[in-house]
Amino acid sequence: MEAGVRNQLNGKIVQIKEGDIMSEVIIQRGDTQITSVMTTDSLKKAGFKVGNEATALIKAINVVMVK
């Protein structure tokens, strides 16, 4: 799939926390974990499973950086 998003991070799904309405999908990339929150309906439609390779597309108007 092509997307016009520059910030793309590939990784492996290591955990899914499925709720009634909302779910979390956690991707591991090296030493870093990226968490996405989505509706459980979207999770099921996407067919995400632990162990799948996935790409996090990050598009935000605000990015907070701390040191």
HUURZI-V555390 format. One record per residue. N is the residue number from 1. PHI is phi in radians with two decimals (none if undefined). PSI is psi in whole degrees, -180 to 180 (NA if undefined). Layout:
<<N | PHI | PSI> <N | PHI | PSI>>
//
This chain:
<<1 | none | 134> <2 | -1.62 | 140> <3 | -2.49 | 145> <4 | -1.54 | 47> <5 | -2.10 | 124> <6 | -1.35 | -34> <7 | -1.53 | 94> <8 | -2.16 | 126> <9 | -2.15 | 120> <10 | -1.53 | 147> <11 | -2.96 | -173> <12 | -1.99 | 137> <13 | -1.24 | 121> <14 | -1.89 | -19> <15 | -2.76 | 143> <16 | -2.25 | 125> <17 | -1.89 | 99> <18 | -1.63 | 127> <19 | -1.97 | 180> <20 | -1.13 | -42> <21 | -2.00 | -44> <22 | -2.06 | 151> <23 | -2.39 | 157> <24 | -1.99 | 138> <25 | -2.11 | 126> <26 | -1.95 | 124> <27 | -1.87 | 137> <28 | -1.80 | 129> <29 | -2.33 | 104> <30 | 1.09 | -128> <31 | -1.55 | 3> <32 | -1.91 | 139> <33 | -1.93 | 140> <34 | -2.10 | 128> <35 | -1.94 | 132> <36 | -2.06 | 137> <37 | -1.89 | 132> <38 | -2.58 | 166> <39 | -1.18 | 152> <40 | -1.13 | -33> <41 | -1.06 | -44> <42 | -1.13 | -39> <43 | -1.02 | -47> <44 | -1.17 | -40> <45 | -1.14 | -36> <46 | -1.29 | -25> <47 | 1.30 | 24> <48 | -1.12 | 138> <49 | -2.39 | 151> <50 | -1.02 | 134> <51 | 1.74 | -18> <52 | -1.18 | 148> <53 | -1.40 | 142> <54 | -2.59 | 162> <55 | -2.11 | 127> <56 | -1.57 | 121> <57 | -1.76 | 118> <58 | -1.94 | 114> <59 | -2.34 | 113> <60 | -2.46 | 150> <61 | -1.53 | -17> <62 | -2.27 | 132> <63 | -2.24 | 124> <64 | -1.76 | 127> <65 | -2.06 | 140> <66 | -2.29 | 159> <67 | -2.14 | NA>>
//
